[in-house]
Amino acid sequence: MFASAVQGCQPLGRGCRVSPDPHPGATRQPEAELWRSALADIPTVFGRLAYLAALHDPATRQYVHPTLSQALGREDADRAMRHSHQRIFMQWLSFSLAEQKSDLDEYLAGFDGLPARLRYRDLPPRNARDVERQLYLTDLETLIELLNFERENAAPIPRW
């Protein structure tokens, strides 16, 4: 049910290896379990971050996921997605630069370079502190420079 909605968020829905924690006040409802499972289906932390950011509507300051809202109610669904977004963001920040690079490489494996539509500056949750946002941007911009360097200096693959 939710997994199909997650799958439909391409190209931003790629993305680690850690299972999401329950949102605050989770009631062990099957819907809540399906939400956690749907997030876990996204293979990278960066992909989860991109997916959750795409669900946030800046105009209403709400997270919008029709299927989850129908199952949990709009307020509980918003709370679950808001908590998930913050938790995934903090998980990304807890990674070393090498772990972030590995995760980002895995995320980008399905793309030819950085996706043009990826607005990486918009991925942190609204409630991220300035210091967290700055750390995220510094790390990601370092990784982007490294990716560009690797791409420019990549040796051609020899033909056998």
VEXROKE-568860 format. One record per residue (C-alpha): residue number from 1; residue in one letter; y, x, z. Coordinates in steps of 0.1 Angstrom, whole numbers, plus 2048, in hexadecimal, padded with zeros to 3 digits. Last residue first. Layout:
<recs>
<pos NUM	code A	yy Y	xx X	zz Z>
...
</recs>
This chain:
<recs>
<pos 160	code W	yy 7C7	xx 98A	zz 70B>
<pos 159	code R	yy 7EB	xx 97F	zz 70C>
<pos 158	code P	yy 800	xx 98F	zz 727>
<pos 157	code I	yy 814	xx 978	zz 73D>
<pos 156	code P	yy 839	xx 981	zz 73A>
<pos 155	code A	yy 848	xx 993	zz 758>
<pos 154	code A	yy 85D	xx 97D	zz 76F>
<pos 153	code N	yy 87E	xx 98D	zz 776>
<pos 152	code E	yy 894	xx 96F	zz 76E>
<pos 151	code R	yy 87C	xx 956	zz 77E>
<pos 150	code E	yy 878	xx 96B	zz 79E>
<pos 149	code F	yy 89E	xx 96F	zz 7A1>
<pos 148	code N	yy 8A3	xx 94A	zz 79C>
<pos 147	code L	yy 889	xx 942	zz 7B6>
<pos 146	code L	yy 899	xx 95A	zz 7CF>
<pos 145	code E	yy 8BB	xx 94B	zz 7C9>
<pos 144	code I	yy 8AD	xx 928	zz 7CF>
<pos 143	code L	yy 89C	xx 935	zz 7EF>
<pos 142	code T	yy 8BC	xx 943	zz 7FC>
<pos 141	code E	yy 8CE	xx 922	zz 7F4>
<pos 140	code L	yy 8B2	xx 910	zz 807>
<pos 139	code D	yy 8B5	xx 926	zz 826>
<pos 138	code T	yy 8DB	xx 924	zz 827>
<pos 137	code L	yy 8DB	xx 8FF	zz 820>
<pos 136	code Y	yy 8C2	xx 8F7	zz 83C>
<pos 135	code L	yy 8D3	xx 90E	zz 855>
<pos 134	code Q	yy 8F4	xx 8FD	zz 84D>
<pos 133	code R	yy 8E6	xx 8DA	zz 851>
<pos 132	code E	yy 8D6	xx 8E4	zz 872>
<pos 131	code V	yy 8F7	xx 8F3	zz 87F>
<pos 130	code D	yy 90A	xx 8D4	zz 873>
<pos 129	code R	yy 8F2	xx 8BD	zz 886>
<pos 128	code A	yy 8DB	xx 8A7	zz 872>
<pos 127	code N	yy 8E2	xx 882	zz 878>
<pos 126	code R	yy 8E6	xx 87A	zz 853>
<pos 125	code P	yy 8C4	xx 889	zz 84B>
<pos 124	code P	yy 8C3	xx 8A8	zz 836>
<pos 123	code L	yy 8BB	xx 8A3	zz 811>
<pos 122	code D	yy 8DD	xx 89F	zz 802>
<pos 121	code R	yy 8E4	xx 8C4	zz 7FC>
<pos 120	code Y	yy 8C3	xx 8C6	zz 7E9>
<pos 119	code R	yy 8D0	xx 8AF	zz 7CE>
<pos 118	code L	yy 8B0	xx 8B1	zz 7B9>
<pos 117	code R	yy 8B9	xx 8A0	zz 798>
<pos 116	code A	yy 8B7	xx 8C1	zz 784>
<pos 115	code P	yy 894	xx 8C8	zz 792>
<pos 114	code L	yy 892	xx 8ED	zz 79A>
<pos 113	code G	yy 87C	xx 900	zz 782>
<pos 112	code D	yy 864	xx 8EF	zz 76B>
<pos 111	code F	yy 856	xx 8D6	zz 784>
<pos 110	code G	yy 834	xx 8CE	zz 792>
<pos 109	code A	yy 831	xx 8F0	zz 7A4>
<pos 108	code L	yy 854	xx 8EA	zz 7B4>
<pos 107	code Y	yy 846	xx 8DA	zz 7D4>
<pos 106	code E	yy 82C	xx 8F6	zz 7D7>
<pos 105	code D	yy 847	xx 911	zz 7D2>
<pos 104	code L	yy 85D	xx 8FE	zz 7EC>
<pos 103	code D	yy 841	xx 8FF	zz 806>
<pos 102	code S	yy 83A	xx 924	zz 7FF>
<pos 101	code K	yy 85F	xx 92C	zz 801>
<pos 100	code Q	yy 864	xx 918	zz 821>
<pos 99	code E	yy 846	xx 92A	zz 831>
<pos 98	code A	yy 855	xx 94C	zz 827>
<pos 97	code L	yy 878	xx 941	zz 834>
<pos 96	code S	yy 867	xx 939	zz 855>
<pos 95	code F	yy 861	xx 914	zz 85B>
<pos 94	code S	yy 872	xx 902	zz 879>
<pos 93	code L	yy 88D	xx 8F5	zz 862>
<pos 92	code W	yy 874	xx 8E3	zz 84C>
<pos 91	code Q	yy 865	xx 8D3	zz 86B>
<pos 90	code M	yy 887	xx 8C9	zz 877>
<pos 89	code F	yy 88D	xx 8B7	zz 855>
<pos 88	code I	yy 86B	xx 8A6	zz 858>
<pos 87	code R	yy 873	xx 899	zz 87A>
<pos 86	code Q	yy 896	xx 88D	zz 870>
<pos 85	code H	yy 888	xx 87B	zz 851>
<pos 84	code S	yy 86B	xx 86C	zz 865>
<pos 83	code H	yy 883	xx 85F	zz 87F>
<pos 82	code R	yy 899	xx 84F	zz 865>
<pos 81	code M	yy 87B	xx 840	zz 853>
<pos 80	code A	yy 86D	xx 831	zz 872>
<pos 79	code R	yy 88F	xx 823	zz 87D>
<pos 78	code D	yy 896	xx 814	zz 85B>
<pos 77	code A	yy 873	xx 804	zz 85B>
<pos 76	code D	yy 879	xx 7F6	zz 87E>
<pos 75	code E	yy 89B	xx 7E7	zz 874>
<pos 74	code R	yy 88F	xx 7D9	zz 853>
<pos 73	code G	yy 86F	xx 7C9	zz 860>
<pos 72	code L	yy 84E	xx 7DB	zz 863>
<pos 71	code A	yy 83A	xx 7CF	zz 846>
<pos 70	code Q	yy 856	xx 7C2	zz 82F>
<pos 69	code S	yy 86B	xx 7E0	zz 838>
<pos 68	code L	yy 84E	xx 7F8	zz 82F>
<pos 67	code T	yy 849	xx 7E7	zz 80E>
<pos 66	code P	yy 86E	xx 7E6	zz 805>
<pos 65	code H	yy 876	xx 80A	zz 80F>
<pos 64	code V	yy 89B	xx 80E	zz 816>
<pos 63	code Y	yy 8A9	xx 825	zz 830>
<pos 62	code Q	yy 8CB	xx 819	zz 83C>
<pos 61	code R	yy 8EE	xx 828	zz 83C>
<pos 60	code T	yy 8F8	xx 80A	zz 826>
<pos 59	code A	yy 90A	xx 81E	zz 80B>
<pos 58	code P	yy 8F7	xx 83E	zz 812>
<pos 57	code D	yy 8D6	xx 82D	zz 80A>
<pos 56	code H	yy 8BA	xx 843	zz 818>
<pos 55	code L	yy 898	xx 841	zz 806>
<pos 54	code A	yy 8A0	xx 85F	zz 7F0>
<pos 53	code A	yy 8A5	xx 874	zz 810>
<pos 52	code L	yy 882	xx 86A	zz 81B>
<pos 51	code Y	yy 873	xx 876	zz 7FA>
<pos 50	code A	yy 886	xx 897	zz 7F9>
<pos 49	code L	yy 87C	xx 89F	zz 81D>
<pos 48	code R	yy 858	xx 895	zz 816>
<pos 47	code G	yy 858	xx 8AC	zz 7F7>
<pos 46	code F	yy 867	xx 8C8	zz 80C>
<pos 45	code V	yy 84B	xx 8C3	zz 825>
<pos 44	code T	yy 831	xx 8C6	zz 80A>
<pos 43	code P	yy 812	xx 8B3	zz 800>
<pos 42	code I	yy 820	xx 88F	zz 800>
<pos 41	code D	yy 801	xx 87B	zz 80B>
<pos 40	code A	yy 80B	xx 882	zz 830>
<pos 39	code L	yy 829	xx 86B	zz 82A>
<pos 38	code A	yy 813	xx 84F	zz 81E>
<pos 37	code S	yy 7FB	xx 854	zz 83C>
<pos 36	code R	yy 818	xx 852	zz 854>
<pos 35	code W	yy 824	xx 832	zz 843>
<pos 34	code L	yy 800	xx 824	zz 842>
<pos 33	code E	yy 7FC	xx 82A	zz 868>
<pos 32	code A	yy 81D	xx 818	zz 86E>
<pos 31	code E	yy 810	xx 7FB	zz 859>
<pos 30	code P	yy 7EF	xx 7FA	zz 86B>
<pos 29	code Q	yy 802	xx 7F5	zz 88B>
<pos 28	code R	yy 7FF	xx 810	zz 8A5>
<pos 27	code T	yy 81F	xx 803	zz 8B4>
<pos 26	code A	yy 835	xx 820	zz 8AD>
<pos 25	code G	yy 852	xx 820	zz 8C6>
<pos 24	code P	yy 860	xx 840	zz 8B9>
<pos 23	code H	yy 851	xx 849	zz 897>
<pos 22	code P	yy 82D	xx 857	zz 896>
<pos 21	code D	yy 82A	xx 87C	zz 88D>
<pos 20	code P	yy 826	xx 886	zz 869>
<pos 19	code S	yy 808	xx 89B	zz 85F>
<pos 18	code V	yy 80E	xx 8C0	zz 857>
<pos 17	code R	yy 804	xx 8D0	zz 836>
<pos 16	code C	yy 81F	xx 8D0	zz 822>
<pos 15	code G	yy 840	xx 8B6	zz 7EF>
<pos 14	code R	yy 840	xx 8A3	zz 7D4>
<pos 13	code G	yy 852	xx 882	zz 7D6>
<pos 12	code L	yy 872	xx 88D	zz 7C5>
<pos 11	code P	yy 865	xx 889	zz 7A2>
<pos 10	code Q	yy 857	xx 870	zz 7A8>
<pos 9	code C	yy 85B	xx 855	zz 7C3>
<pos 8	code G	yy 83F	xx 83F	zz 7B6>
<pos 7	code Q	yy 824	xx 853	zz 7CA>
<pos 6	code V	yy 836	xx 848	zz 7EA>
<pos 5	code A	yy 835	xx 824	zz 7E0>
<pos 4	code S	yy 810	xx 827	zz 7D8>
<pos 3	code A	yy 809	xx 837	zz 7F9>
<pos 2	code F	yy 81A	xx 81A	zz 80B>
<pos 1	code M	yy 800	xx 800	zz 800>
</recs>
